[in-house]
């Protein structure tokens, strides 16, 4: 009798999940710099300023006071109370402390949200271009991402677009505003359209509001604040963008039952909560005045205007983004293949960008520039591109 040899292999659900192209580009930039080559880095997604001093000292104070033991896996009570208050006053979401869970950054909040609501074979509608990890997060939940072209949807109406791409298997909508990579900010009317569609078809909305404090035109509307939406929405936030706390890995999610029970289970068995000193630092960040956030936003606006002006002067047609800290110009005049253009920019001008195609097929023909950089980087980067293109 022949015994069949079993192979050692990864779980099959990982077959369709890749690594982020953004990370790969970051590695290429690091290689150039390690070789002594200067790079004008527009490829990143981190704030241009450092973590505020008071926040850093709060983390140090927590260490000095031995606040280093296990915290409740859902988060320390003072932080959850502060978040609930912020959700009520700033986002107009009817949330209690029990509706809040602290996560290891906004990405973790989104990951556990998808895992909590999706079953194998479910479909998720997402506006495209989209933040690259979202597709893989959905795929890892053994569900299928279904792309809704954002530009077409906004031109023809979000309701008709969602109806067109919806299937009998549609379970959820991923709703990101302000958007990465385009900087689009959905209006209140558009949020109401998405909400009405979700209610009509009994769908869950997974909302990503990482850039809520970086809106330059229009207003930020939390979709969970709309009538009938709090009970069908899981919203993810991060401390990374507003407070320059990318490396601290702190975020949070808000949801009602039955979703919160699922989120708690997933956080418990994936991380058992967030680093305790990090949570005390995050609590200090919550106490920073809105005026400091507004001042940073003005600095971003200045950078946005300078970069977009420079790109358009180079013939790289670029709309003024209404939010976030990215510009998404068309590069079709150079090559319709955005990977080729990003490679040329990096190799010939030492300008680091992200090819638009990594954000979905609807991003092809564009590259993403981050303007979360110094004014000097913007000046030098545009000059390097001018020399390359002349």
Secondary structure, 3 states (H helix, E strand, C coil): CCCCCCCCCCCHHHCCCCCCHHHHHHHHHHHHHHCCCCCEECCCCCCCCCCCHHHHHHHHHHHHCCCCCCCCCCCCHHHHHHHHHHHHHCCCCCCCHHHEEEECHHHHHHHHHHHHHCCCCCEEEEEECCCCHHHHHHHHCCCEEEEEEHHHHHHHCHHHHHHHHCCCCEEEEEEECCCCCCCCCCCHHHHHHHHHHHHHCCCEEEEECCCCCCECCCCCCCHHHCCCCHHHEEEEEECHHHHCCHHHCCEEEECCCCHHHHHHHHHHHHCCCCCHHHHHHHHHHHCCCHHHHHHHHHHHHHHHHHHHHHHHHCCCCCCCCCECCEECCECCCCCCCHHHHHHHHHHHHCEECEEHHHHCHHHCCEEEEECCCCHHHHHHHHHHHHHHHC
